[in-house]
């Protein structure tokens, strides 16, 4: 979805919906044709590729737009997380990994039932695996660079 800037004051509009709201009695196609945007006094902002960064410590934020050879392009910048953002990101990442881990535990519950078809030695392998899953939140690198234990064969 393209965004637009108002030529008269440089105001950023994030999409065609906002342009439509400014002209409620006018009908025009979506996506907005460049000729119509030009007639209304808007420049289309061409999306650019977002820079890459370490998503565990940084964020990419829009930093306005810049004109190059008569065309407008999105600008981006990379910022460090604030302490609050880092804490929230870590908590959300840990919660997502715990959900994944819990799914693996649930998927292997059957291995510990008394009526499981596994031998005692296989049950012991699965018990060890399940304990390793439970221990993951205290492992080095949690929740980003930990190593998942290998699931035993059934």
C-alpha positions as CSV (number, residue, x, y, z in Angstrom):
1,X,0.0,0.0,0.0
2,X,1.6,3.2,-1.1
3,X,1.8,6.3,1.1
4,X,1.6,9.9,0.0
5,X,2.9,13.3,1.0
6,X,0.9,16.5,0.7
7,X,3.0,18.9,-1.5
8,X,1.7,22.0,0.2
9,X,3.0,21.2,3.7
10,X,4.8,17.9,3.5
11,X,2.2,16.1,5.6
12,X,2.5,12.3,5.4
13,X,-0.6,10.3,4.6
14,X,-0.2,6.6,5.2
15,X,-2.5,5.5,2.4
16,X,-5.3,5.9,0.0
17,X,-7.9,5.7,2.7
18,X,-6.6,9.0,4.2
19,X,-6.6,10.6,0.8
20,X,-10.2,9.4,0.3
21,X,-11.2,10.9,3.6
22,X,-10.0,14.3,2.5
23,X,-12.1,14.1,-0.6
24,X,-15.3,12.1,0.5
25,X,-17.4,13.3,-2.5
26,X,-14.8,12.3,-5.1
27,X,-14.6,8.9,-6.6
28,X,-11.2,7.5,-7.7
29,X,-9.6,4.2,-8.2
30,X,-7.5,2.4,-5.7
31,X,-4.6,2.2,-6.0
32,X,-4.6,5.9,-6.7
33,X,-3.2,6.7,-10.1
34,X,-0.2,9.0,-10.1
35,X,-2.0,11.4,-12.4
36,X,-4.9,11.7,-9.8
37,X,-2.4,12.0,-6.9
38,X,-0.6,14.8,-8.9
39,X,-3.9,16.6,-9.6
40,X,-4.8,16.5,-5.9
41,X,-1.4,17.8,-4.9
42,X,0.1,14.6,-3.5
43,X,3.4,12.8,-4.2
44,X,3.4,9.0,-4.0
45,X,6.1,7.8,-1.7
46,X,7.9,4.9,-3.2
47,X,8.6,2.1,-0.6
48,X,12.2,1.2,0.0
49,X,13.7,-1.9,1.5
50,X,13.9,-1.8,5.2
51,X,17.4,-2.2,6.6
52,X,18.3,-5.3,8.4
53,X,19.3,-5.4,12.0
54,X,19.5,-7.7,15.0
55,X,15.9,-8.0,15.9
56,X,16.7,-9.0,19.5
57,X,18.3,-5.6,20.2
58,X,17.2,-3.1,17.5
59,X,14.2,-1.9,15.7
60,X,13.7,-0.4,12.2
61,X,11.6,2.8,12.2
62,X,10.4,5.0,9.5
63,X,12.4,8.2,9.3
64,X,10.4,10.3,7.0
65,X,10.9,10.5,3.3
66,X,13.5,11.9,0.9
67,X,13.3,13.3,-2.6
68,X,15.7,11.9,-5.1
69,X,15.5,13.1,-8.7
70,X,12.0,14.3,-8.3
71,X,10.7,11.1,-6.7
72,X,9.9,10.6,-3.0
73,X,11.2,7.5,-1.2
74,X,10.7,6.1,2.3
75,X,13.6,6.6,4.7
76,X,14.4,4.2,7.5
77,X,16.7,4.2,10.5
78,X,17.8,1.5,12.9
79,X,17.4,2.3,16.6
80,X,18.4,0.4,19.8
81,X,15.5,-0.9,21.8
82,X,14.7,1.1,24.9
83,X,15.0,-0.8,28.1
84,X,11.2,-1.2,28.2
85,X,11.1,-2.4,24.6
86,X,13.9,-4.9,25.2
87,X,12.2,-6.3,28.3
88,X,8.9,-6.6,26.4
89,X,10.6,-8.3,23.4
90,X,12.4,-10.7,25.6
91,X,9.2,-11.6,27.5
92,X,7.3,-12.1,24.2
93,X,10.1,-14.2,22.7
94,X,10.3,-16.4,25.9
95,X,6.5,-16.8,25.8
96,X,6.6,-17.9,22.2
97,X,9.4,-20.4,22.8
98,X,7.6,-21.8,25.9
99,X,4.5,-22.3,23.8
100,X,6.6,-24.2,21.3
101,X,8.2,-26.2,24.1
102,X,4.9,-26.9,25.7
103,X,3.6,-28.3,22.4
104,X,6.6,-30.7,22.3
105,X,5.8,-31.8,25.8
106,X,2.1,-32.3,25.0
107,X,3.1,-34.2,21.8
108,X,5.2,-36.6,23.9
109,X,2.8,-37.1,26.8
110,X,1.7,-40.5,25.5
111,X,5.3,-41.8,26.0
112,X,4.9,-41.7,29.8
113,X,1.4,-43.3,30.1
114,X,1.3,-46.7,31.8
115,X,-0.4,-48.2,28.7
116,X,2.3,-46.8,26.4
117,X,3.6,-49.4,24.0
118,X,7.2,-48.3,24.6
119,X,9.8,-50.4,26.5
120,X,11.0,-49.2,29.8
121,X,14.3,-48.1,28.3
122,X,12.5,-46.1,25.6
123,X,10.3,-44.5,28.2
124,X,13.5,-43.5,30.1
125,X,14.8,-41.9,26.9
126,X,11.6,-39.9,26.5
127,X,11.6,-38.9,30.1
128,X,15.2,-37.5,29.7
129,X,14.1,-35.7,26.6
130,X,11.0,-34.2,28.3
131,X,13.2,-33.1,31.3
132,X,15.5,-31.4,28.9
133,X,12.5,-29.6,27.4
134,X,11.5,-28.5,30.9
135,X,15.0,-27.2,31.6
136,X,15.2,-25.1,28.5
137,X,14.1,-21.8,30.1
138,X,17.1,-21.9,32.4
139,X,19.5,-22.9,29.5
140,X,22.2,-20.5,28.2
141,X,20.9,-18.5,25.3
142,X,17.2,-18.8,26.2
143,X,15.1,-17.7,24.4
144,X,17.2,-16.9,21.4
145,X,20.2,-19.2,20.8
146,X,19.4,-22.3,22.9
147,X,19.7,-25.8,21.4
148,X,16.5,-27.9,21.3
149,X,17.0,-31.5,22.6
150,X,16.7,-34.2,20.0
151,X,13.5,-36.2,20.1
152,X,14.1,-39.9,20.7
153,X,12.7,-42.4,18.2
154,X,9.5,-44.0,19.1
